[in-house]
Every structure is written in C-alpha cells, then in structure tokens.
Amino acid sequence: MEKNLRQQKTSIIKIALFGPESTGKTTLAKQLADYYETDWVPEFARDYLQRKWELNEQICTEEDMMPIAYGQVALENEKLYAAQQYLFCDTNLMVTKVFSEVYYGSCNPSLNEAALAHEYDLFFLTDIDIPWEKDDIRDNPNKRETVFSIFKQTLIDNKKPFITISGDKESRLAKATAIIDNLTIAKNKGFSSADFVEIYNHGIPFENILKQLKIFKKGISKCNLISPATVNNGILSLSTADFEEKANFFDINKGDFKICKFIPASGAATRMFKFLIAFLNSYDIEKETINSYINRKKDNDLSIFIVGMDKFPFFKAVYKKLKEVYPDFDALDRDHKNYYFIKMLLSPDFFDFANKPKAVLPFHKYKTHIATPIEEHLNECVHYAATNKSSDLHFTVSEVHQELFEKTIDEVKTKVESESGTQINISFSYQNKRTDSIAVDVKDNVFRNQKGSFIFRPGGHGALIENLDNIDADIIFIKNIDNVIQNNIDKTTLYKKGLAGILIEAQQKVFGYLNAIEKKQVKEEDIEEIVKFLMQKLTIEMTGDFNKFTFENKISKIKELLDKPIRVCGMVKNEGEAGGGPFWTRNDKGDISLQIVESSQVDLTNKKQKSILENATHFNPVDLVCSTKNYKGEKFDLTEFVDHNTGFIVEKSAEGKVVKNYELPGLWNGGMSNWLTIFVAVPLITFNPVKTVNDLLKPAHQPK
C-alpha cells in the first residue's frame, strides 16, 4: 500500500458522511450513490479491522490509525475515476482523526494535518437518532451524545461546511438529495459551500435567494393605475343607521362563527423615536443650545416633543427616575433637563423605548393607570371579537420580544376579563425566517459584512400572510398594533361590527352561489343575478366576451371568481398620512380590480399615473375583516392568492454602506391581491395610528 495522504484534485462534487459509529453513514452513502447513479467510497477501516479480528481476534489499536488513513485516501482517490458528477464518501480522514483522539487521546501529526487539509464540498453530520447496532467492530454504544458532540465541534472548530442529517432512512435520503441538488445550483451560481450552508442554516430556501437576486436585477414592475377608488366608485358609503343595521346583523349571527383578532406587532418602536435618536447622535450640549439645534436642523418634531413633554403618558415615570439618578435634577437649566430626559427615555440602561415593541409602551393616561396598546387591544377584542363569553387574540411578535408581551399581558388580562366577563385566549407567532431576504449592494451583488457573512433582513409586512394562513377561524379581524384609541371605544366598535356584518352578508351570498353550482342547481336564467352580484357588490369587472361563453364556461368562470378568500376593508379619508390607498388597477392579463397600492408601486415619472395617485381620496385600510375558509369550511391556502409581482425593493444601510433588500408583497397590498374585496368608508375616528411619538399628543390619545 502506498503511504500517501494527499487527496486527489477533482471537479467532482464530494460529499463526506461524518459522524460516530452506527449512525447510518454507510446506508446513506449507498442510497445517494444509487440515486445519483455514481460511485461511493466504503470505509476502509471496516474490512481492515474485520480481517484483523477474524485472524487473531484483535481489536483496533493506535498503531492501526495510519494504515487505515493510507488505505482510506487510496480508496477515495481510486473511486474518483468511476464517479459521475458526485462522489459520496462513507468516511474520511477527519473521522479517523476524531476516533484517534477519542480512543487514544492523540492523533499522528501527519494524519491531523492531512485531515484538516482534505476538502469536501459538504459534510453530512449523521445524527444519533437511529438505534445503535452491534457487530464485531463496534464496541461503544454508550456515551453516544458525548461522542456526537465531539464530532460536531470538530467541524465547527475547523470551519468545515456541514449540515446535520436526521430521521429514518427515507427522510434522510429525501433531505440529503434536496440539499445536494440546491448545493449544485449554488455552486454553479458562484456561491461557495460555506455560503450555501449559511443560507441553509438561516432557513431560507435557496430557490428564494435566486428569485430575490433575479428581482434585484430585473426590478419590480409598477402598478397600472386606472383611477382612484372613491366613494360610490369602488368604496361603499353607509350611513350611521346602515352601520347599526350591519352591526346588529353581526351580533345576531356571530355565535355561528369562530372569531379571532389578528394583530401584526413584531417590529420594534425604532421609527417612532427616529427624530430623537438623530438628535442624540448629533447634538452636543456643550456647544449649542437645543433651540439653536432646532433652528439649524429645522427639526419641528423635536420642538413639538419638548413643548408637549409633560403630556406624554410616560412623563412622570421618566421624571421620577431622573430625580433618582440626578439628585440635583430640578436645579439644572432647561436644556440639560430636556437633554437628559430624552437620553434616559432611549437609554438601554433605563427605559430603552426605541428598542422595545410598540405594544408594551405607555400610550394612554387614564385617571387610575397608564395603558399600553396591548391593554387597549384586549379591551377592543372583548367588545367586538367575542362569542359565547370567549375571545381569541393573536399577536405576531419577534421572538426576542415575546417575554415582554407575556409580562404586559399578565399585568392587565385578568382585569379586562373580570370587567368584561369574557375569557381572552391569547396566542403568538413569529415571522418565518424562510421569508427573510438577502442584502445586495447598489450594483445588485450579494453584500457581505466585514466578517464575510451575508446580511439577512425580515421580508416585510407581507411575510405575515403565512401567519394569517395558520389562523383557524371563520372571521378574522385585522388591525395594526399602534392603531388604538383612548376614547370612544363604543363608537369605534360600531364600525368594526358593521364591517363584520357586511362580510357575513357577502359570504352567505358567495357560499350560496358556490353550493348551488356544486349541486348543479344554477340555471341559465340565474347567471344574470350572479353577474350582477359580482359587479355591484364585489366590484368585479367581467370580461367583455363573457356573454359569448357557453353556459358551462360561464359557470366555470363564475366559480373561479367566487371561490376566494374575502376581505372587507375599512377606508378613511387621506388627511396627509404617509402610505398607499385604494385604486382601480389593471394587471398584465388586462383584468381590472380594486387594489391597495403604495406610492412606491407607482411610476411617478409617468404624469398620468402620478396624477391618478395624487387624486386619491382615501388611505390604506385601517381595519380588515376577513373570511379565509371556502364554502365547504376548508381553509384556503392564502399564499396562492398573492401577486408576487408587487413586492418592494427597499434601501437600508449596513456598516455605513447603502444596501438593498427585497420585501414581500404587503399583507393587504399584493399579499391579498387576488381576494374578493369590499372597500367601505369609515370615519376618521377609527384611524389613530402612532407612527411617531408625537402622535401621542393628538386628541385621540389624550385624556378627555
């Protein structure tokens, strides 16, 4: 045997099976070789030690390590000649190195050097979740966890690209082949094995990365606006009496439905305090007054904040802490007081408001206590999202913030339940990391930080369509975490219930028609009634050639149009708030529909499109009430109703450089593009978002 530990160079993709004894390495290597119709490298030590046992009943000793190493390398190099695109190695020198260290406490320097130098495109670390099988060679069924952890740590310490493979034979093969297929694509696209593993460990399917990179190169097509949706032209207008009637209809029927309130609340409050963060970063109290800073920066927001400071619900708590930390605080001049107040408000050592979720911040000052958005949403849900003395409330949260949510909920939940006589069932979900996006630079090349790693960011509001998809309810109220009100909850409740009543009425009609179609009870003379409903109640534009269809094709088209999730959206007049609004749009197929469109989705270089945008009268929906089950009571797959051409490319910063990220179609923009949609005008009293901290000074958030 040639005593050579050099690994043959090759363009073949080599996969190393790596792990303790009896963890399925040989089985998987054979399976993969069969699947890809190529060769595999057996474990040289098995035959070597088996012969030694059969001849003299001798077991492995430290002196056997180098012969095993030489034999394994020779076998691997030999198998390369017969391999087709892939070579699967049942074992490798790294395994021999670990066994030598575990059993004998040391490793031959030549073996150690070669083991570290040998390269594989990927290591599959085989898990210990399968039973240990005894044979003449194996002798250590105990301490499998300890040995496994040593194998894993060896890969980590030596920066080898690896993925753990677990499960039974079938699931291991399925998982491994999917990984190998994607690894092959990644390498063909210029990604390294380490890149691939980093993406895999983050949880983003590699195909998503490729789609994102394609979007960056290609750009996102702009929406084709036809006209703004206005009252009586896409937006339903109801009187107070009408709303009362619809609300009453909801109250009568709500017992037949499972109801849930869904609240997107996963972000931190950073933007809420953006102008205060900028102030702290650029202001030097030793060099200028705050007033001169305001004039120099034209920072009207800071001026409003300082003038209204004592009206904020958190003022007393911050002031009390300031007096504890600075005993002479009251003797300080005005600028120092204001500066220290803002600093303490945002300091990670004290209130740290910019890094906390909006949900747990003090929003409203009552005579007896200070209320957070969480408390206000609990109060709301028992008013309009409860049936049979029970109410379900779901928050989408960041994992790092869930403990804060639970603590805040524990402080108020019992009180709200006691006062309302309603049990509140609260659940949480996280934005799925598989929906995150990878950052690119201004030239659309993948961005790497100083450590060479990628930067991933959440895929935006639209990622929550998956969270919504997992809610098992018949009627779902959706409302942003910061859109709460201190006063007039009875008035706002009327409009929430009214929207739900409209939803139930529409749902009954839709389900009635779909059931009749399934039972073949629809006749030619019924078509006109259904089309009238589609056009007048659901604002669906029928194609010009519909009347030329055969009866069967008309029925098929009607079923296609009706069998969708339903959303009823409360729309308020736009009073200058940033955001999108409702428009009539035309898609690539020429279909006309009502959509929520953000200004970033509009081609502002096109004068006609810009004019349509500027003539919009209403804002993004402030409340949604949704039906996400079909006429058979089965849940829709909501991801099938997303317009994937309506995402967003946004600019961020990383390590002082401009980077771009892709955000998924917005939850109620492209994320609900293909739903049945009803827009309903609701009064401004229902819309009280807190986008900046100064919004808390508005009447809707101040005590009466």
VEXLUM-338782 format. One record per residue (C-alpha): x, y, z; residue in one letter. Coordinates in steps of 0.25 Angstrom, whole numbers, plus 5000, padded with zeros to 4 digits. Layout:
XYZA
...
! end
This chain:
500050005000M
500550144996E
500750225008K
500150355003N
499150445010L
499050544998R
497650564993Q
497450564978Q
496950694972K
495650684965T
494450764959S
493450654964I
492550694976I
493050614988K
492050595000I
492650545013A
491850455022L
492350495036F
491950445050G
492050345061P
491950195058E
490550135055S
489950265051T
489550225037G
490750275029K
490950155020T
489450135018T
489350285013L
490550275004A
490050154997K
488650214995Q
489250344990L
490150274980A
488950194975D
488050314974Y
489150394966Y
489650274958E
491050294963T
492150224972D
492350234987W
493550214996V
493450105006P
494050105020E
495450045018F
495550025033A
494349925033R
495049825024D
496349855030Y
495949835045L
494949715041Q
496149635035R
496949665048K
495849615057W
495649495049E
497149455048L
497549485063N
496249535070E
497049665071Q
496349805072I
496749935067C
498049995073T
498650135072E
499650075062E
498550045053D
498250185051M
499250215040M
499050095032P
497550125032I
497750265028A
498650225016Y
497650125012G
496550215012Q
497250325004V
497650224993A
496250174993L
495650314991E
496550354980N
496350224973E
494850234973K
494950374967L
495150314953Y
493850244953A
493050354959A
491950434951Q
491850574956Q
491750534970Y
492550444980L
492050404993F
493050375004C
492550275015D
493750325023T
494950415022N
496250455030L
495450555039M
494750435044V
496050355047T
496550475054K
495450485063V
495450345067F
496950345069S
496750465079E
495550405086V
496050265088Y
497550295089Y
497650435094G
498550485082S
498650485067C
499850465058N
500350605053P
500350555038S
498950495040L
498450625047N
499050715036E
498450635025A
497050625031A
496950775032L
497550805018A
496550705011H
495450775005E
493950735003Y
492850814997D
491950775008L
491950695021F
490750625025F
490750605040L
489950485043T
489150495055D
489050385067I
487550375065D
487550235060I
487850115068P
489250065071W
489549935064E
490549835070K
491649765061D
493049715063D
493649845060I
492749935069R
492949945084D
492350065089N
490850085090P
490950175102N
491250325102K
490750345088R
490350485091E
491750525096T
492450465084V
491450525075F
491750665081S
493150645079I
492950615064F
492050735063K
493050825070Q
494250775061T
493450825049L
493150955055I
494550985060D
495150955047N
494151035039K
493650915031K
492350935023P
491350835029F
489850805031I
489350705041T
488450595035I
487450535044S
486250445043G
485950305037D
486550255024K
485550305015E
485450445021S
486950455021R
487050425007L
486050525003A
486650635011K
488050605006A
487650594991T
486950734993A
488150794999I
489150734989I
488250784977D
488250924983N
489750924986L
490050884972T
489151004967I
489851094977A
491251054973K
490851074958N
490351214962K
491751254969G
491351224983F
492351154992S
491951035001S
492151125013A
491151225006D
490151115004F
490251065018V
490051205024E
488751215015I
488251085019Y
488451105034N
487751235033H
486551155028G
486351225014I
486051125003P
487251144993F
486151164982E
485651284989N
487051344989I
487151324974L
485751384972K
486151504980Q
487451524973L
486651524960K
485751624965I
486851714968F
487451704954K
486151714947K
485451814956G
483951814960I
482951854950S
482051974954K
480551964956C
479652014945N
478652104952L
477352134944I
476752234955S
476652254970P
475552174977A
474652274983T
473252274990V
472252214981N
473352174971N
473952054978G
473752104992I
472352074999L
471852185007S
470852155018L
470052245028S
470152225043T
468852155042A
469352065032D
470552025041F
469652005052E
468851905044E
470051835039K
470651825053A
469351775058N
469351665048F
470751625052F
470351615067D
469151525063I
470051435055N
471351435062K
471051315070G
471151225058D
472651265055F
473951245061K
474551385062I
475951435064C
476651575065K
478051575058F
479051685061I
480351705054P
481251745065A
482651685062S
483451815060G
484251905070A
483852045072A
485152105066T
484452185055R
483452245066M
484752315072F
485552335060K
485652485061F
486052475076L
487152375072I
487652465062A
487652575072F
488452495082L
489452455071N
489752595066S
489552695078Y
490652745087D
490052815099I
491452875102E
491452945088K
490052995086E
488653015091T
487552925088I
486753045081N
487953065072S
488052925069Y
486552925065I
486753045056N
487952995050R
487352855047K
485952915045K
485452805054D
484052835057N
483752695062D
484752725074L
484152855077S
482752795078I
483252685086F
483952775096I
482752875097V
481752755100G
482752675108M
481852675121D
480652625113K
481352495109F
480752375117P
482252335121F
482652475126F
482452455141K
483152315141A
484352375134V
484452505142Y
484352415155K
485552335150K
486352455146L
486252515160K
486752375166E
487952375157V
488252525157Y
487852575171P
488052725167D
487252705154F
486252815158D
487352915159A
487852885145L
487552985133D
486452955123R
487452905112D
488052805122H
486752755127K
486152735113N
487452665108Y
487552565120Y
486052535119F
486252495104I
487452425107K
486852345119M
485652315110L
486452245100L
487652195108S
487752035108P
488152045123D
486752115126F
485552125118F
486052075105D
484752115097F
485352115083A
485751965085N
484451915091K
483251875083P
482151985082K
481151885088A
481751905102V
482052055102L
481152145110P
480152205101F
478952265109H
478852325122K
477552295130Y
477152345144K
477552215150T
478752165142H
479552165129I
479052075117A
479952005107T
479451975093P
479351825098I
478251865108E
477551955098E
477451835088H
476951745099L
475851845103N
475551845088E
475451695086C
474451675097V
473551785091H
473451725076Y
474351605074A
473651515085A
472651405084T
472051325096N
472851395106K
474151365099S
475051445091S
476351395083D
477451495081L
478751465073H
479951555072F
481151535062T
482351565070V
483851565070S
484451445078E
485351545086V
484051625090H
483151505094Q
483451515108E
483151665109L
481851635103F
481451525112E
481951615124K
481051725120T
479851635117I
479951575131D
479851715137E
478551745130V
477851615125K
477151575138T
476551725140K
476051725126V
475451585127E
474751625140S
474151755135E
473651695123S
473251555127G
474051505115T
475151405115Q
476251445106I
477151335099N
478451395094I
479451335084S
480751375077F
481451345065S
482751395059Y
483051445045Q
483651315038N
485151335035K
484951265022R
484351395017T
485551475020D
486351545009S
487851555006I
488451695005A
489151734992V
490051854989D
489651974979V
490151884968K
489251774972D
490351684976N
490151604989V
490651685001F
491651635011R
491951695024N
493451705029Q
493451565034K
493051515020G
491651475025S
490251515018F
489251615024I
487851565024F
486651645028R
485151615030P
484351605017G
483451715022G
481951725026H
481551635014G
482251515021A
481151515031L
480151455021I
480751325025E
480451355040N
479051395036L
478951265028D
479151185040N
478051245048I
476851155049D
475651245050A
474351275041D
474451425043I
475751495046I
475851645050F
477251705046I
477751835052K
479151895054N
479751895068I
479852045068D
478452085063N
477752095077V
476952205083I
476752255097Q
475352305096N
474052265089N
474252115088I
472752095087D
472752175075K
473952105068T
473351975072T
472052005064L
472952015051Y
473751885054K
472451815056K
471851875043G
472951835035L
472851695040A
471351695037G
471651735023I
472651615022L
471551515027I
470551565017E
471551555005A
472051425010Q
470651365011Q
470351404996K
471651354991V
471551224998F
470051204994G
470451224979Y
471651124980L
470851024987N
469751034976A
470851024965I
471350894972E
469950834973K
469750874958K
468550964962Q
468951084955V
468151104942K
468351204930E
467351304936E
468151314949D
469451354942I
469051504941E
468751504956E
470051454960I
470851544950V
470051664956K
470551624970F
471951604965L
471951744958M
471151824968Q
471451764982K
472851714979L
473351814969T
473851714959I
473951754945E
473451644935M
474251614923T
473551674910G
473451544904D
472751474916F
471351474909N
471951394897K
472351284907F
471651154907T
470751124919F
471751024924E
472951124922N
472051234929K
471851144941I
473351114942S
473751264941K
472751304952I
473351184961K
474751234958E
474351374962L
473551344975L
474451234981D
475351324988K
475651385002P
474851505005I
475351635011R
474451755016V
475351885017C
475052005026G
475552125018M
475752265023V
476052395016K
477452425014N
477852545023E
479352545019G
479752425025E
480952345018A
480452215011G
479652165000G
478252154997G
477152094989P
477152094973F
476552024961W
477751954954T
477951874942R
478851754943N
479751684932D
478551604927K
477651724925G
476851694937D
476251814945I
476151804960S
476151884973L
477551884980Q
478251954991I
479452024985V
480652084991E
481352214985S
482652134983S
481852044974Q
481452154964V
482352204953D
482452354957L
483152384944T
481852364937N
481052484938K
479652414937K
480052314947Q
480552424956K
479252504955S
478452384958I
479252354971L
479152504975E
477552504973N
477352384983A
476352424993T
476552305003H
477652235011F
478152095014N
477152005021P
477052035036V
476251915039D
476051785031L
475051675034V
475451545027C
474851415023S
475951315020T
475151185018K
474351135006N
472951095004Y
473250955009K
473851005022G
475250975017E
476451075019K
476951145007F
478451135004D
478551285005L
479951284999T
479251244986E
478551384985F
479851464986V
480251554974D
481751524974H
482051644965N
481651744975T
482851734985G
483751844989F
485251874987I
485651964999V
486952035003E
487552015016K
488952035022S
489951935027A
491351965032E
491252105027G
490852065013K
489552065005V
488951925003V
487651884997K
486651775002N
485451714996Y
484151725003E
482951625000L
481651684995P
481051755006G
480051685015L
478851765010W
479451804997N
479951694988G
479851594999G
478351604997M
478351644983S
477451524978N
476451524989W
474951574988L
475051714992T
474051814998I
474451955002F
473552025012V
473752175016A
473852185031V
474052315039P
475452375043L
475152335058I
475552195055T
476952235050F
477852275061N
479252215057P
480452255066V
481552265055K
482452355063T
482452385078V
481852525075N
480552455071D
480252425085L
479952575087L
478752565077K
477352575084P
477052425081A
478252395090H
478052495101Q
477052485113P
475752555112K
! end
